[in-house]
Amino acid sequence: MNDTTAALRVDAERLRARFDALAAIGATGDGGVHRPALGQDHLRARQWFLDEGRAIGLDTHVDGAGNHSATLACGQAGAPALLLGSHLDSVRHGGRFDGALGVLAALEALQVVKEAGLELDTNLEAIDFTDEEGTHLGFLGSLAVTGALTADELGRPGSGVEVFQAALAGAELTDTSILSAARDPKTIAGYLELHIEQGNRLNAAVADIGVVTGIVGLRRQKVTYIGRADHAGTISMTDRLDAGQGAAGLMLAARGMVMTAFPDSVVNIGVIAFEPGAMNVVPERACLTLEFRAPVAEDLERLGVVLKSLVRAEAKSRNLEAEVEEVDGIQPVQLDQRAQGALAGAATRIGLKQIAMPSGAGHDAQAMARICPAGMIFVPSAGGFSHSAREFTEWDDCVNGANVLLQAAVGGL
């Protein structure tokens, strides 16, 4: 790397202008964004991304899984592509930075390289993956690229088959097109992702950059408790077959069990619905989504077995029936040593304080690690807040992360 290349930096004002423009799509009144995957605002954001890429002279492409890409041919003919990116979908009523910062930094990196007229060992591709957050099927886009997604998994989305198929139709996607999106690993040189930390470790260490060493695995299960609907005023407390009590018992039991037996793991029940859903009717059905994460594959498997046992135990103690359906999941991964070195080296050249750290959240990088060298960098999250409108990262930290991404991209893996 020569001095000119080492001195390359992103245009902070241009990056900020794009960030603000994107944040206006699906904006909520409290400063967050609401862009669930394949919803109208998500589709608008993705079209905006393609328009921005075309406006700066990049080629654009949408694959069969709906992944949106802007590409720069800066390598020799037939050279593989180094992918930079993240995702533009959000959780319901989420924050402006999660995923979006990584996509915008990737786009900015390609523009800087194009303007500098650099010739690299690889071509560059800024990519926005489909449904990283799991509105329908977690990591749908990145898993499709790796060829790891199956027809069976597409048949049991977390949002329900009818909802999922309607969303696919609205985005002009099909199960068949998704399964056709797999790429030849020989065409991909690697994948690098910039993301906010979504926690407090960088703040505690007073560090600018986190070089991610590995990513936890996660699994999701749909649990249904089945009891009996009764009049809420006339049936005694002892005679009720209340499905809601099964859900409540599971929430408490799962928390206690994980904290005691799996201290490095977490469990969450973030979606729950009662049927028939009336104030004066004892719930006949309680449907909930159980998500759990672990840093080691063996712990993830054992945790799944223990949680299923808890589901059944809660049902038995309340004379309920219980059903458990596996929704989706992804295994823990260790990220590529060369990618970690490239990112750490870039941070060092820029003069940023860095630490090595694992990720407690899932990211597209762990899917891409199946087929190519994958690496991630974190920038600090103010207060550790994420997946809410309170999510915030200081702009200097955003620019630092974008510059590390740029420098790693031009330096190569």
Buried (B, 14 or more C-beta within 10 A) or exposed (E): EEEEBEEBEBBBEBBBEBBEEBBEBBBBEEBBBBBBBBBEBBBBBBEBBBEBBEEBEBEBBBBBBBBBBBBBEBBEEEBBBBBBBBBBBBBBBBBBBBBBBBBBBBBBBBBBBBEEEBEBBBBBBBBBBBBBBBBBBBBBBBBBBBBBBEEEBBEBBBBEEEBBBEBBEEBEBBBEBBBEBBBEBEBBBBBBBBBBBBBBBBBEBEBBBBBBBBBBBBBBBBBBBBBBBBEBEEBEEEEBBBBBBBBBBBBEBBBEBBEEEBEEBBBBBEBBEBBEEEEEBBBBBBBBBBBBBBBBEEBBBBBBEBBBEBBBBBBEEBEBBBEBEBBBBBBBBBBBEEBBBBBBBBBBBBEBEBBEBBBBBBBBBBBBBBBBBBBBBBBBBBEBBBBBBBBBBEEEBBBBBBBBBBBBBBBBB
